Amino acid sequence: MQSITESERDLLKLLLQDSRSSLGILAENLGKGRNWVARAIKRLVHRKVLQAYVTVFDPAQVYGERSTMLLIKTNPRELDVSQGLLEMPELESLDGISGERSLLSLFRLRGAGGFEAFLDEVDRVVAKSGAEKYQLVQVLTTHKTHGFILEKKKVRPPPVSSKDWELMKAVHRHAPSEERPFPLSQSEVGKKMKPSLSQPAVSKAMKRLETRGAIAGYSVDIGFRHIGLPIKFFLQIKSKPGTIAQTAYEISKMSAVWDLHRTSEDLSLFATVRTKSVDDYNRFLRDLYENVDIIDTQSQISLEEWFIPA
């Protein structure tokens, strides 16, 4: 693994929080010059540490919470299974995990009519493996995603329009290159649209989507080992009846929690937790159990985390 400097590590942490920050703001926060920041970003892209720029969405507004976790029993020799999943456009994440199942993936679908086609594609991919069955877990609510806490509004906004969705698709995940290492400008986003939009029109639309919370923030895809968080656990949590919403709120504030969903399972809260070490994860669990409403947990470690193509 190529090492990066402490300043580059601090830069990655800032990009995780807001990847559309200007070079000037990043430089000010780091105590560096704009030219240093620009060169550092180019280095991180060249070394494939910075893999993609990501726009983080509120699933309730964009997908209507049509989100599904897929668990499959397979083996490391069946590479065509993971490759088949990576080719599905609805895929948000894919991990090889410990335990009874060996692959865990998250899919987000837009539109009720697409679910049957999604199931047909899953059947086709799974048929390539020796697995006799797979498990689908419905995601009911997302409380935190990609490190961003989603604020629940008293009045739920309507789903975004098809026109807004086309804009959001254009900025959802963008792979930088050595020639173009920075996020897409608003002018470049507008040129990707059909018909194309002017820069002022793109700026206005993005501000509106940010204000309503459909766009929760801007981040990056990186190898988390580069910022000292190489350990990834999936944690299922059961809380006392009537306390799930409050428990989810408390868990979402814990910095080690990267994603948090409420699912249809008995252990209904499903968290992604990133830590420096297994010992740190054990300390996280002890802190978690200080919440007297939590009555049971189950943990699985991620053995391999795939990069989702932009």
Summary of the structure (lengths in Angstrom):
residues: 310
radius of gyration: 19.8
end to end distance: 22.7
largest distance: 57.0
contacts: 917
relative contact order: 0.17
helix: 37%
strand: 28%
